[in-house]
Amino acid sequence: MGGLVGLVLTGSAARVGVEPFFLELIDGIEEVLAPQGVTVLLLVAPDLEAELDTYRRWSADHTVAAVIVVNLVHDDVRPRHLATLGLPAVLAGRGDPGFPRVLTEDAAAMTAAAEALIALGHRTIGRVTGPPALVHTAERSAALAAAEHHHPGVRVIEAEGDYGAESGVRGIHTLLAADPPPTAVVFDNDVMAVAAAQELSRAGITGVSLLAGDDSPLCELASPPLSALSTNVHDHGRILGRAVAGLLAGAEPRDHAGPPVHIRHRATTTRATATA
């Protein structure tokens, strides 16, 4: 087979560089593809237009055999753009069904998080979200809204984040200023959760349960260790790698189930106290 598979991450290099998720993901992809002579070509682009320009350049120069598209947004223009360029693509998420897709159960994971926190007595639950344009951000919000609807007396409040550490700090302050404040907060990634936990520790604020939306060594090594929604990201990468291999071999587009998500309770999910 041989060749390169392109992966473009859009955002600041500094922010992307601190997310363990993508390093684990790429490692899993290459575990499958490397024996076939295929390597991942990773590029960080500052914005969407730069990402689209990269695809144009890759197509014109025949740089890559295929592309993996991540962080899908509503009405995402990238899959059709790639199709117009003639670049085969695998979508990591619920994008255009005409492409091979690897689907993760973001809604089910957030439902499980809500049920676990409610079982611990939490009735006001906060969430610091990822970027609102992302499809999986909306899926998670819908799942929490449904949990709120099905549990009378439960209230969910959200603060918008961008996956960066500073937005985790801003988000926790915004949520704790609510009346009443949440007794538990879910974060859409590990970086925001760790930053918020450090901020609470510095401020001497206790009694707030914290749950990270991604598990990673950042969560394990935090003090105290952070509870998290845990996915085998390396396995997720392997599934993407198999989807790419099938695409390059001429297989028809189909959906591939992503790895299951479970809650890893560590030190930061406890029973609700009377006040946060």
C-alpha positions, 0 to 999 in steps of 0.5 A, spaced: 500 500 500 505 505 502 504 512 502 501 518 507 495 519 510 493 526 512 491 529 518 490 536 519 488 539 526 485 546 526 487 551 532 493 554 535 499 549 535 500 551 543 493 548 545 493 542 540 500 540 543 498 539 550 492 535 548 494 527 549 488 525 545 491 526 539 498 523 540 494 517 543 490 517 537 495 517 531 499 512 535 493 507 534 492 509 527 500 508 525 499 501 529 495 499 524 497 502 518 505 502 519 506 495 517 502 496 510 507 502 509 503 508 511 504 513 515 500 519 518 502 526 516 500 531 521 499 538 520 496 544 525 492 549 521 490 556 524 483 556 521 479 553 516 481 556 510 488 554 512 486 547 512 482 547 506 488 550 502 492 544 505 487 539 502 488 543 495 495 543 496 496 535 498 491 534 492 495 538 487 501 535 489 499 528 490 502 528 497 497 523 501 493 517 499 487 519 504 485 524 509 482 523 516 477 528 518 476 530 525 472 535 530 466 535 525 462 541 525 455 542 523 454 543 516 461 541 515 464 543 508 470 539 509 468 532 506 465 535 500 471 539 499 475 533 499 470 529 495 471 535 489 478 534 490 478 527 489 481 526 496 479 519 499 477 521 506 475 517 513 470 521 518 472 521 525 464 522 527 457 523 525 459 527 518 456 526 511 454 518 511 457 518 504 464 517 507 467 511 512 465 514 519 468 512 526 462 513 530 463 514 538 457 514 543 458 521 545 451 522 547 451 515 551 457 517 555 454 524 557 448 520 559 452 515 563 456 521 567 449 525 568 446 518 571 452 517 575 452 524 578 445 524 580 446 517 583 451 521 588 446 526 590 448 531 585 442 536 583 445 542 580 450 539 575 455 544 571 458 543 564 464 546 561 463 545 554 467 544 548 467 549 542 459 549 540 460 548 533 462 541 534 457 536 532 459 532 539 458 538 543 451 539 541 450 531 542 453 532 549 448 538 550 442 534 548 444 528 552 444 532 559 438 536 557 434 529 556 437 527 563 435 534 566 428 532 563 427 525 566 430 527 573 425 532 576 429 537 581 435 536 577 438 542 573 444 543 568 448 549 567 453 550 562 459 555 560 462 555 554 469 553 553 474 551 547 478 545 550 484 550 552 486 551 560 484 558 560 477 556 558 477 551 564 478 556 569 473 561 566 468 556 566 469 553 573 468 561 575 462 562 571 459 556 574 460 557 581 457 564 580 450 561 579 445 561 584 445 555 586 452 553 584 453 546 581 455 541 586 458 537 580 462 539 574 463 535 567 468 538 562 469 536 555 476 534 555 482 533 560 486 539 559 480 544 562 478 539 567 485 539 570 486 547 570 479 548 573 481 543 579 488 547 580 484 553 580 479 550 585 485 548 589 489 555 589 482 558 591 481 553 597 474 551 594 472 544 596 466 540 595 465 540 588 465 534 584 469 534 577 469 529 572 473 530 565 470 528 559 477 525 556 481 520 560 489 521 560 495 521 564 493 528 566 487 526 569 491 520 573 497 524 575 493 530 577 492 531 585 488 529 587 487 524 581 481 526 576 475 522 575 474 521 567 470 519 562 475 513 559 475 511 552 481 507 549 484 512 545 489 508 542 483 503 540 480 509 537 486 510 533 486 503 531 479 503 528 480 509 524 486 505 521 482 499 519 477 504 516 483 508 512 486 501 510 479 499 507 478 505 504 485 505 500 483 497 498 477 500 495 471 498 500 465 501 500 463 506 505 460 504 512 460 506 519 465 503 524 463 503 531 468 507 536 470 504 542 466 504 548 466 509 554 466 508 561 466 512 567 473 511 571 471 514 578 478 517 582 478 522 587 474 527 584 467 524 584 464 524 591 457 524 594 454 531 594 454 535 600 449 540 602 453 546 599 458 547 594 
